[in-house]
Amino acid sequence: MAHHEQSKATFPEHIRKKRNGEQLSAGEIRDFVQGVKDKTIQESQIGAMLMAIWLKGMVAEETLALTKEMMMSGEVMSWPAEWEGLMVDKHSTGGVGDKISLVLAPALAACGCKVPMISGRGLAHTGGTLDKLESIPGFNVYQSVQQLHRILEEVGCCIVGQTDNLVPADKVMYALRDVTSTVDSLPLITGSIISKKGAESLSALVLDVKFGNAALYKDLDSAKSLAQSMVTVGNSLGIRTGAVLSRMNCPIGRCVGNTLEVMESLECLKGRGPDDILELVTSLGGLLLWMIGRAGSLDEGKKVISTTLQNGAALEKFQNMMIGQGVANQIAASLCSTNADYYSILRRAHYQTELETQGHGTVLDIDGMVIAQVLHRLGAGRSKAGDPVNHSVGAELLVSLGQKVEKALLN
């Protein structure tokens, strides 16, 4: 108790130290994270510390200490010995139409990996994997640790939300970062992402760091710094960590919006998806297989992943994952059938409008950010935590970059 009284008294000192650009010790960072978790620090003080970190940054040792303390603030998962070296996951920094997880997790499971993917909700203009999956009737993203083990044992992949006792300090800090304009801080993003992945006790992690006008970081250099920060901390925690930088201007694939993205993911799992999705899925998956020694090279890894999409093995994993997470057998089978009538199961929007071109020419750019903002306003995303999402809101791109378009002739 005495120690705690002591640290409480000196917490303003810690804030001042960081505010003045000094380096915090591992002990001071531990005091901060513990105080956040135990609610012994006032919200205003947490906000002040977050802003000091945002303004002054952190050196690599501080970021590592922050991530480690956040990871240890809750339960860290443990897996059966025979899964050693097979636990893998991927994290994307968020984009528009980014449905990669829905295709990649089952593809990796089809390669013998175990994928305990802990995912998030939509944030600002970017879509959330959990929101997408919840547009499938019956899909339950909240699973107990026992259930998680069972699904990984039987299927090999699951996509779930963060449980209350997994990195509890992150939940508090995340909510406060949102309201204190401190979301885009390298050490805070690194801590938030890598602490959650660290708590999954992974063998390997691949990060898809986006750059471009529809990404969190607009330019390549800042995306590179973020990738470097996360890779350094991940590797220091004993997770083999790699990163891929990918452009995020146009949406990924042709569909944006929860239900539409599920449909497009199912098409990819049936071997009929757009090339850009295929390229990302095989690159990220191939890299993971190579990192854990399941493929001799990146190219070999890409081929292995590609095969699971062509031969139906990944599709079967997705079907079983749906069933494992609460979807009725008949619904799962129906969605995964070759010529599925998706709208007999998934919600179709009441109103549909086709936008026609105002002139003729060539499509030079598709602004993912604008599309995301429009859909967000129509109800595809949230303005504040806990808002309901309208799963049927979405957009399908009927043109692609470089395509020539003609003005529609009026009758």
N, C-alpha and C positions, 0 to 999 in steps of 0.2 A: 504494500500500500504506500509506504513512504516513498518508494521510487516513483509511483504514479503522481503523488502530490508534487514531488520534485519536478517531474517533466511538465506537469500542467502549468506550473508557475513559470516555466521557461519557454513555453510555446511561443509567446510573442517575440522572444529572442530569436527563435528559429526563423520566424517570418522575416524579422528584420535582417537577419544574416543573409537569407536568400534574396530579399529585396535589394540588398547592397551588392548582390552579385557574388557572394562568397559560396564556397562549396559546403554542402551539408554532409555531416558524417553519417555512417551507416546507422549509428544509434539514434541520431536525430530523425533520420528518415523512418526508422522503425517506430519512434514515438508518434510521428505524424500519422502513419498508416494505422497503427493500433488505436490512436485517438479517434480517427475517422470511423473505424469499425465499432469501437466501444461507445461511440457518441460522447466522449469526454471532452471533445473540442467543439466549440461553438461553430455553427454553420458559417458565420461571418469570418471566422478565423480560417476555416478550410478554404473559403472563397479567396481570402487574401493570399494564402499560401499558393493556391492554384495560379492566381494572377502573377505572383512573384516568379513562379516557375515559368509561366508563359513568357514573361518579360525578359528574364535573365537566362533561361535555358538551364540545362544540366550537363555536366560532363559524363562520359561513358560510365564511370564507376557509380555516380549518383543514379543514373537511369537504371543500371543493373540492380542496385540496392532497392530502388523504388519498386521495380518489377517483381523482385524476389519477395519483398515484404507483402506486396499485394497478393501474390500467388499463395503465400503461406497464411493469409488472413482467413482462409476457409479450408475446406477439405480438398486434399490432393488425391486424385484417383489412383487406384492401384489395380493392376491387371494380372490375370493368370500368367505364370512363368512361360507357358507354351506360346503366348502371344508376343514374347520378347522380339523386338525388331520389326514388328508388323504394324505397330500403331502409327497411323499417319493422318494428317489433316491439311486442309488448305484454308487460307483466309484471304479475302479480297478487301481492299480498302473502300470498295463501294462504287457502283457505277449505275448506268441506266440500261435496263434490259440484261443485267448481269445475273444469269440463271445458271452459272457454271456449276455451282455446288450440287444442284439437283441431278446433273448428269454425271459429274465426276465421282461423287461418293459411291454410287452403285457400281460404276466402272472399276474403281479401285477394289471394292469388295469382291468383284468378279475375278480379280487378279490374286485373291487370297489375303488382301490387307484387311485390317480392322480400322474402321473410320468412325471415331466417336465425335462427330461434328457438333460442336456447340455453337449455335448461330444466333443472330440478332434480328431485331425488328428494323423496319425502314427508318432511316435517319435523314432529316432534312429532305433533299430531293431524291436520295438514293433508295432503292427498293430493299426490303428485308426478306431474307430467305424464309423466315418463319411465317411471315404474312402470306408469302406465295403458297407454301405448303398448306396453310389453313384454308385455302380456297378449295381444297379437296375435302368433300364431306367426310367427317369422322376422324380426320388426321389430327392426332394429339401430339403437340410438340413438348408437352410436359411429361417426362417419364422419371420414375424413381431410379436411384442408382442400381437397384436390383433389376429393374426392367431393362435399363441400359445394358447391363451385362448380358441379360438373356437375349436381347435383340442382336448384340454384337456376336454372341456365341452362335445363334441360329442363322443370322443373315450376313453379318459382317459390317454393316453400316447403319447408322441412325443419325437423324438430324433433329436436334432438340434445343430447347431454350436453356438459359442459364438457371440452374437451381439456386435456391436461396443461400445454400451454404458453400457455393462455389464462388470464390473471390468476392466476398460480400463488400469489401472496401471499394471495389470498382463500381458497384451499383450506386453507392453514395456519391463518389467522385464524378461518375459519368453524368448523373442528373445535375450536379452543381456546375460541371463544365459547360453544360448546355445553356444554363441561365446566366453564366458569368462571362460568356464569350471567350472561353479558354479551350474550345474543342481542338483547334488546330495547333497544338503544341507537340513538337517531336517527342520529348520525354513522356508526356502524358498519353499520347497515342500509343507509343511503344509499350508503356506500362500496362495500359488497358488491354491491348490485344495480346501481348505475349504472356501476361499473367494468366489469362484465361486458357491460352493454349498450353502453358506450362502446367496448369492444374489438371490438364487431360493426360499428363505423363506420356507424351508422345515420343516415338523413335525419330520421326522426321516431320518437318513442317515446310510447306511451300507457301510463299506470300505472293499474292498478285497485287502489285502496287500500281495503281492507276495514275495517269497524268493526262491532262487535257482539259478542255473547257467544261466538261461535265463531271470532272473528278474533284476530290477534295483539294488536291494540289494541281494547279494548272500547268506548271512548267516541269520539264524533265529533271532539272537540277534538284528542286525541292523534293520531288518524288524519290530521286536517287538517295538523298540524305535520309529520308524516312526508311527506305528499304535497308540502307546500310545500318541504321540504328537498330532496327528490328532483328536483322540477321546477326549482328554482333551480340545482342542480348540473348536471343534464342540459343545461339551456339554456346554462350557462357553458361546457360542453364542446363547444358547437356543434351539439347535437342538439335539434331542435324537440321539446320535451317538454311533455306535458299530462297531467293526472290526472283520474280519475273516482272519486268516493267512493261505495262501494256497501255496503249493509247485509248483514251476514253473521251472521244468527241461525239462520234455517231453512237447510237445505241448498239448493243451487242445482239446479233440476230435481227429478226424482223419484228419481234413482239415486245411490247413494254406494258406492264400491268400484271397484277397477280395471276388471275385465271389464264390469261393469254400466255404468260411465261411458262406456266405448268404444261399447257398444251404443246408449246414449242419444245420444251424439255423432253416430253414423251416422244415427240417426233424424232428428236436427236437419238434417243434411246432405241428407236426403231430403225436407226441407220439412215434417216432421211433429213437430218438437220442441216442448217446453213453452214457454209464453210468456216465462217469466223468463229462460231461456237466450237466446232470440231477442232479447229486449230488450237484454241485456248485449252480445251479439255485435254487433248492429247499431249500438249506441251507441259501443262502443270502435272498431269498424271504421270507422264513419261519421266519427268524430272524426279518425282517422288519414288517411282519404282527403281530408278537408277541410284538414288540416294540410299535406299535401304538394300541395295545389292540384288534386287529382283530382276534387274535388266543390266546388260553389260555396257550400255551407252544410252544417251538421251534418245537417239533415233530408234533403237530397239524398244525402249520403253514406250515411245509414241505408238509404234506398231502394235504392241501388246494391248494398249488401251483401245486403240482403234478397232482391233479385232473384237473386243467385248461389245462394242457398239454395233458392229456389223452382224455378229452371230446371235444376238439376243440375250447373251449372258448378263449384261448390265441391266437390261430391261427386266429380266426375271428378278434380279436383286432389288430393283426399285419396287416391283410388285410386292415382294415379300416384306420389304421395309414398310410399305404402306400398311400392309396387314398387321405387321408387328406393332405399328403405332396407331392402331385403332380403326383403320378403314375396313369396311365390310369386304369379305372375300370377293363377292360378286362385283362390287364396284371397282375394286383393284383390278380384277381380271378384265372387266369391260374396258377400263381406261387403257390397259396394256394390249388389247386385242389389235390385230393388224389394221383393220379399218374402223377404228373406234368412232362412235358418234359422241364426241366429247360433250356436246351441249345437252345430251340426255342426262348428264351427271353434273356438269359444272355450270355455274350461273352465267347466262348470257346477258349482256347489257340491254336494258329496255330500249334505249335509243341508239341508233347507229347512223353515222353520217360519213359519206365518202367525200373527201376534200379533193377538188379537181384543180389542176394547174391553171394559172391565170395567163400563161403564155407558153411558147415553145422554146426548147433549149436543152441544156444538159444539166443533170443534177451534179453540182460540184461539192455540196456540203449538206449534211443532215445534222441539225443542231440538237444533240441529245438533251442538253440542258433545258432548252425551251419545251421540248416534248415532255420531259419529266415535270417541269413546273406546271404545265397545263394539266397534266393528269393528276398531279398532287392537289391542285385546286378543285378538281372534279371529284376528289374523294379517294384516290388510290393510295394516298399517304396520310400522315397525321400532322396536325399543327402543334399538338402537345401530347405528352405521354398519356397512354390510356384511351385516346380517341379511337372510335371504331374505324375500320377501313372498309371501303366498298370494293370487294374483291373483283366485281365484274367490270370496273373501269379499266380501260386500256386503249392502246393504239397499235395498229398493225401497219408497218411500212410497206407500201405497195410499189415503191421505187427503190433503186439502189444507186450507190455512187457511180457516176460515169454513165448512167442510163440517159438516153435521149427521150424527151417527153414532148408530146404535141398538145396544143390547146384543144380541149374538147369542142367539137363543132356543134353548134346549136341547131336543132331540127327546124 
